[in-house]
Amino acid sequence: MTSKREDVVQQKLLSGWKDIASYLGRGVRTAQRYERELNLPVRRVLGNPSGPVVATKSDLDSWVRSSPTAQESFNKKTRRVEEHLVSDIAKGLQQQAELRAQMLKLRNELKMSVKNIRENILQLRQQLNETQRRQDSIASVIRKYSDVPALTSIHERRRKPN
């Protein structure tokens, strides 16, 4: 039975190239090359240069954050994000230009529509005024002739004896 301290140490300690490479998400030979060329923080058991290796997860995490490969990976990701953003900005600018052209076209169409509406309103007013004049003229003629029978009936009443 293992103690809690030993469990914690085993969870934080990686033993052997296979475990270390797996933790880094690389192959064993790549992890070994990282040790030789990029100072991957591994410890040799009993100081034997070709013996088994161990590494702590925290040491590996620190190394990954500060290593040139991590920086390269970060730079690549950053470049991809930048390229994506530049592409999005270019598309946005293109859409903005298209929308501006559409807006100008719609604005001109609106001006023409307003102009046509004003002209139509003016024509309708003129027609309404003309219709009003005709109605007034017809009404005056009707009044003129409607008074005549009334006068005749008055004259006829006077002539008849009661």
Backbone bond lengths (Angstrom), bond angles and torsions (degrees), N, CA, C in turn:
res aa  C-N    CA-C-N  psi(-1)  N-CA   C-N-CA  omega(-1)  CA-C   N-CA-C  phi
1 M - - - 1.437 - - 1.530 108.63 -
2 T 1.340 114.67 132.55 1.466 118.93 -178.20 1.512 110.25 -97.59
3 S 1.320 114.40 151.05 1.460 119.20 179.46 1.532 109.26 -82.32
4 K 1.323 115.43 168.81 1.460 120.65 179.61 1.521 109.96 -63.15
5 R 1.298 117.05 -37.86 1.469 121.01 -178.91 1.521 110.10 -62.70
6 E 1.313 116.84 -41.89 1.463 120.40 179.45 1.529 110.53 -67.17
7 D 1.338 118.41 -36.63 1.464 121.80 177.13 1.524 110.73 -63.36
8 V 1.351 116.77 -43.12 1.457 120.96 179.51 1.516 110.17 -64.09
9 V 1.317 116.82 -43.26 1.463 120.99 179.60 1.525 109.81 -63.22
10 Q 1.323 117.62 -42.43 1.467 120.62 -179.55 1.531 110.80 -66.99
11 Q 1.339 117.92 -35.09 1.464 120.31 178.39 1.525 111.10 -68.41
12 K 1.326 117.65 -32.72 1.452 121.72 -177.89 1.521 112.71 -92.12
13 L 1.306 118.67 -14.37 1.454 123.24 -175.20 1.524 109.92 -105.12
14 L 1.326 115.19 131.24 1.460 121.10 176.48 1.518 107.57 -107.28
15 S 1.312 116.52 132.58 1.455 120.82 -175.47 1.521 109.41 -117.78
16 G 1.300 116.21 118.82 1.464 121.72 176.32 1.524 112.05 95.21
17 W 1.348 111.47 156.05 1.462 118.53 -177.63 1.528 112.38 -62.88
18 K 1.299 116.87 -35.13 1.464 120.05 -178.43 1.531 111.14 -63.19
19 D 1.321 117.28 -45.86 1.470 121.02 178.87 1.533 111.21 -65.38
20 I 1.325 115.74 -42.88 1.471 120.33 -178.97 1.532 109.99 -64.05
21 A 1.338 116.66 -47.32 1.467 121.19 -179.58 1.528 110.55 -62.54
22 S 1.316 116.08 -41.91 1.465 120.48 178.88 1.523 110.68 -62.11
23 Y 1.315 116.96 -43.18 1.458 121.79 179.36 1.537 110.91 -62.14
24 L 1.331 116.09 -38.05 1.469 120.95 179.47 1.526 112.01 -79.73
25 G 1.333 117.08 -12.84 1.457 120.33 -177.80 1.516 112.13 74.99
26 R 1.334 116.20 30.85 1.464 122.62 -178.52 1.520 108.53 -129.87
27 G 1.318 114.62 175.60 1.453 120.08 175.10 1.524 110.79 -82.91
28 V 1.356 115.58 166.08 1.470 120.76 -178.92 1.521 110.33 -61.92
29 R 1.337 117.40 -45.96 1.470 119.72 -178.08 1.528 111.42 -64.25
30 T 1.346 116.90 -34.87 1.477 119.92 177.40 1.520 109.94 -66.07
31 A 1.330 117.41 -42.66 1.468 120.95 178.64 1.527 109.80 -62.30
32 Q 1.333 117.49 -40.55 1.470 120.66 177.99 1.526 110.70 -65.51
33 R 1.327 117.45 -39.43 1.461 120.29 177.46 1.528 109.96 -65.08
34 Y 1.346 117.63 -39.33 1.459 120.83 176.46 1.529 110.54 -59.11
35 E 1.329 116.89 -37.13 1.470 119.21 178.61 1.523 109.83 -64.89
36 R 1.340 116.66 -47.00 1.465 120.57 -177.26 1.529 112.28 -67.59
37 E 1.345 116.78 -47.73 1.463 120.45 -169.08 1.528 113.76 -96.37
38 L 1.323 117.47 -28.86 1.466 119.77 -173.24 1.524 113.12 -121.04
39 N 1.332 115.77 13.09 1.470 121.17 176.77 1.526 113.65 57.42
40 L 1.314 117.05 49.41 1.452 121.74 174.27 1.533 107.74 -58.71
41 P 1.338 118.46 129.50 1.467 120.61 -173.79 1.541 112.78 -78.65
42 V 1.322 115.15 86.68 1.466 120.37 175.07 1.526 107.77 -118.04
43 R 1.321 115.25 157.04 1.476 120.11 178.57 1.518 107.95 -118.57
44 R 1.293 114.43 139.67 1.465 120.93 177.69 1.522 108.78 -91.59
45 V 1.306 114.13 135.69 1.463 119.41 177.56 1.526 107.78 -71.20
46 L 1.309 115.59 130.76 1.466 123.06 179.15 1.519 113.18 60.35
47 G 1.333 118.47 17.91 1.455 121.45 175.60 1.517 114.22 70.98
48 N 1.286 119.47 8.16 1.464 123.23 -179.78 1.530 109.03 -73.83
49 P 1.374 118.97 120.48 1.461 121.94 -175.96 1.539 113.45 -61.47
50 S 1.317 118.61 -23.44 1.470 119.42 179.72 1.523 111.42 -116.56
51 G 1.317 116.15 15.22 1.460 120.64 -177.61 1.516 112.48 -85.29
52 P 1.314 114.95 -176.06 1.465 119.72 -179.82 1.531 111.16 -63.72
53 V 1.354 114.54 155.14 1.476 120.17 -177.03 1.519 110.51 -121.18
54 V 1.334 114.49 154.92 1.464 122.54 173.11 1.524 107.39 -137.15
55 A 1.327 115.60 155.74 1.471 120.41 177.50 1.520 107.53 -152.92
56 T 1.309 115.16 150.60 1.464 119.11 176.45 1.530 108.48 -94.40
57 K 1.311 114.21 148.88 1.468 119.10 179.92 1.522 111.15 -62.91
58 S 1.314 116.84 -37.96 1.470 119.74 -178.61 1.529 110.71 -65.90
59 D 1.369 117.85 -39.21 1.468 120.48 176.78 1.520 110.71 -63.47
60 L 1.324 115.82 -43.49 1.467 119.36 -179.70 1.531 111.27 -65.76
61 D 1.337 116.36 -40.01 1.468 119.73 178.76 1.523 110.86 -62.54
62 S 1.324 117.14 -43.49 1.472 121.19 178.34 1.521 110.44 -62.79
63 W 1.349 115.88 -42.93 1.462 120.27 -179.43 1.532 110.30 -63.17
64 V 1.335 116.87 -42.80 1.463 120.48 -179.14 1.529 109.82 -62.93
65 R 1.332 117.49 -42.71 1.460 119.99 -179.42 1.527 111.82 -64.22
66 S 1.328 117.01 -32.60 1.465 119.33 -175.49 1.522 113.60 -104.64
67 S 1.304 117.56 -2.27 1.470 119.77 -175.24 1.520 111.75 -78.62
68 P 1.357 115.37 156.43 1.464 119.87 177.46 1.528 111.58 -61.82
69 T 1.326 118.34 -34.60 1.460 119.63 -179.95 1.520 110.66 -67.37
70 A 1.318 116.41 -37.37 1.463 119.70 176.70 1.518 109.43 -65.37
71 Q 1.334 115.21 -41.43 1.460 119.60 178.98 1.525 110.67 -64.37
72 E 1.356 116.45 -42.06 1.463 120.29 177.89 1.520 110.18 -62.06
73 S 1.310 115.91 -44.03 1.458 120.43 179.63 1.528 110.23 -61.91
74 F 1.336 114.64 -44.00 1.462 119.35 178.15 1.530 109.89 -62.19
75 N 1.341 116.75 -44.14 1.467 120.56 179.86 1.530 111.09 -62.16
76 K 1.342 116.28 -41.00 1.465 119.19 178.83 1.520 110.62 -63.45
77 K 1.336 115.40 -44.96 1.466 119.22 179.13 1.519 110.24 -62.92
78 T 1.336 115.84 -42.05 1.453 120.46 179.61 1.524 110.54 -62.72
79 R 1.344 115.99 -43.40 1.462 119.34 178.26 1.524 111.17 -61.19
80 R 1.338 116.29 -42.40 1.465 119.54 179.35 1.532 110.68 -62.85
81 V 1.330 115.36 -42.06 1.471 119.32 178.47 1.527 109.54 -64.49
82 E 1.338 116.63 -44.20 1.465 120.47 179.60 1.518 110.77 -61.27
83 E 1.347 116.78 -44.70 1.461 120.42 179.03 1.526 110.18 -61.14
84 H 1.331 115.24 -41.26 1.463 119.68 179.12 1.531 110.20 -63.88
85 L 1.337 116.05 -43.95 1.458 119.86 -179.99 1.523 111.20 -65.28
86 V 1.328 116.75 -41.88 1.465 120.32 178.54 1.528 109.37 -61.91
87 S 1.317 115.85 -42.63 1.466 120.23 177.68 1.525 110.76 -61.15
88 D 1.338 116.04 -44.91 1.469 120.18 178.45 1.525 111.24 -62.76
89 I 1.327 116.24 -40.63 1.466 120.00 179.34 1.524 109.87 -64.43
90 A 1.332 116.58 -43.36 1.464 120.29 178.92 1.526 110.67 -61.43
91 K 1.328 116.36 -42.84 1.467 119.80 177.71 1.526 110.04 -63.32
92 G 1.325 116.22 -41.97 1.459 120.49 178.92 1.519 112.02 -61.75
93 L 1.329 116.33 -41.65 1.468 120.07 178.29 1.519 111.02 -65.56
94 Q 1.332 116.29 -39.31 1.464 120.42 177.22 1.524 110.61 -62.72
95 Q 1.329 115.89 -44.96 1.462 120.26 178.12 1.526 110.77 -63.11
96 Q 1.329 115.81 -38.57 1.462 120.03 179.09 1.527 109.99 -61.97
97 A 1.329 117.23 -43.52 1.464 120.71 179.13 1.529 110.46 -63.62
98 E 1.326 116.76 -42.34 1.466 120.32 178.73 1.529 110.83 -63.97
99 L 1.331 116.11 -43.30 1.464 119.75 179.01 1.526 111.95 -64.74
100 R 1.325 116.06 -37.12 1.469 119.96 177.87 1.526 110.25 -63.10
101 A 1.348 116.35 -44.09 1.467 120.39 178.29 1.529 110.46 -62.43
102 Q 1.333 116.83 -42.98 1.465 120.45 178.01 1.527 110.78 -62.76
103 M 1.327 115.93 -41.02 1.453 120.57 -179.37 1.528 110.51 -63.16
104 L 1.327 117.47 -43.23 1.464 120.63 178.87 1.526 110.66 -63.08
105 K 1.329 115.89 -41.98 1.462 120.15 178.49 1.525 110.27 -62.86
106 L 1.322 116.41 -46.85 1.469 120.19 179.53 1.527 111.38 -64.14
107 R 1.317 116.41 -37.79 1.467 120.25 179.02 1.527 110.37 -62.71
108 N 1.348 116.23 -43.15 1.468 119.96 178.10 1.528 110.94 -65.24
109 E 1.334 116.84 -40.35 1.463 120.19 177.49 1.527 110.36 -63.06
110 L 1.321 116.46 -40.01 1.464 120.80 178.49 1.530 110.55 -63.75
111 K 1.334 117.25 -42.29 1.466 120.54 178.47 1.525 110.30 -60.67
112 M 1.329 115.95 -43.05 1.461 119.64 179.43 1.531 110.67 -65.17
113 S 1.317 116.71 -40.58 1.467 120.55 178.85 1.518 110.90 -63.37
114 V 1.322 117.33 -43.74 1.466 121.16 178.75 1.528 109.87 -62.88
115 K 1.328 116.13 -42.06 1.464 120.36 178.55 1.531 110.16 -61.15
116 N 1.338 116.95 -45.15 1.466 120.83 179.24 1.522 111.52 -63.70
117 I 1.329 116.72 -40.74 1.461 120.47 178.49 1.525 110.37 -62.73
118 R 1.325 117.09 -43.32 1.466 120.36 178.60 1.524 111.21 -61.48
119 E 1.341 115.40 -44.04 1.462 119.06 178.78 1.529 110.64 -62.94
120 N 1.331 116.49 -41.96 1.465 120.11 178.65 1.531 111.32 -63.83
121 I 1.314 117.40 -40.68 1.463 121.21 178.33 1.526 109.83 -63.28
122 L 1.325 116.21 -42.46 1.461 120.50 178.43 1.522 110.93 -61.21
123 Q 1.339 116.18 -45.12 1.468 120.20 178.24 1.525 110.76 -62.82
124 L 1.325 116.28 -43.07 1.467 119.44 178.88 1.526 111.50 -62.52
125 R 1.319 117.91 -38.75 1.464 121.08 177.35 1.527 110.54 -63.46
126 Q 1.333 114.98 -43.77 1.468 118.72 179.33 1.531 110.19 -62.77
127 Q 1.334 115.51 -43.78 1.459 119.41 178.78 1.529 110.53 -64.17
128 L 1.303 116.62 -40.66 1.465 120.87 178.49 1.524 110.81 -62.97
129 N 1.347 116.72 -43.31 1.463 120.57 178.03 1.529 110.62 -63.08
130 E 1.307 116.35 -42.97 1.466 120.58 178.72 1.523 110.27 -63.73
131 T 1.329 116.55 -43.52 1.465 120.43 177.87 1.524 110.28 -62.63
132 Q 1.317 116.90 -40.90 1.468 121.72 179.07 1.526 110.00 -62.77
133 R 1.332 117.58 -42.30 1.464 121.25 178.55 1.528 110.31 -62.93
134 R 1.329 115.88 -43.07 1.472 119.65 179.03 1.525 110.40 -63.75
135 Q 1.317 115.75 -43.62 1.468 118.88 179.36 1.531 110.73 -62.85
136 D 1.331 116.27 -41.07 1.470 119.98 178.15 1.528 110.41 -62.88
137 S 1.320 115.39 -42.02 1.459 120.55 -179.83 1.526 110.19 -64.22
138 I 1.328 116.74 -45.84 1.464 121.33 179.40 1.524 109.74 -64.44
139 A 1.320 117.37 -40.62 1.462 121.05 -179.89 1.524 110.91 -63.85
140 S 1.338 116.74 -39.20 1.471 118.68 179.74 1.523 110.38 -68.24
141 V 1.328 117.89 -36.94 1.459 120.86 177.50 1.522 109.46 -66.30
142 I 1.342 116.56 -42.34 1.460 120.47 179.68 1.522 109.89 -63.13
143 R 1.317 117.31 -42.53 1.462 120.39 178.30 1.532 111.00 -62.89
144 K 1.324 113.43 -40.59 1.464 118.92 -179.45 1.520 109.98 -61.04
145 Y 1.326 116.76 -47.68 1.456 120.08 -177.16 1.525 112.63 -80.60
146 S 1.282 118.45 -23.83 1.461 118.98 178.48 1.513 110.78 -74.17
147 D 1.316 119.70 -25.15 1.456 123.13 176.80 1.520 111.07 -73.15
148 V 1.296 119.84 -28.42 1.465 123.96 -177.00 1.537 110.77 -63.06
149 P 1.343 121.42 -51.19 1.455 119.38 179.96 1.524 111.82 -62.57
150 A 1.283 116.27 -33.34 1.455 118.22 179.99 1.527 109.49 -64.11
151 L 1.327 117.21 -39.46 1.453 121.13 178.62 1.524 110.03 -67.11
152 T 1.313 116.19 -41.06 1.466 119.28 -179.29 1.520 110.15 -63.59
153 S 1.291 116.95 -41.45 1.454 118.49 -179.82 1.526 110.53 -66.56
154 I 1.305 118.53 -31.91 1.454 121.65 176.66 1.526 109.20 -66.73
155 H 1.339 116.96 -43.14 1.463 121.25 179.68 1.517 110.49 -65.49
156 E 1.293 116.79 -37.81 1.446 120.43 -178.95 1.533 109.68 -67.40
157 R 1.253 120.22 -37.03 1.448 124.30 178.68 1.519 111.56 -65.33
158 R 1.303 115.53 -36.48 1.453 120.37 -179.30 1.555 110.47 -68.40
159 R 1.290 116.57 -34.84 1.435 120.55 -176.24 1.532 111.55 -75.19
160 K 1.285 118.17 -30.34 1.457 121.75 -176.51 1.525 108.58 -76.50
161 P 1.289 117.49 132.53 1.451 118.52 174.42 1.526 110.73 -77.28
162 N 1.253 115.42 148.00 1.478 121.00 178.49 1.471 111.75 -88.48
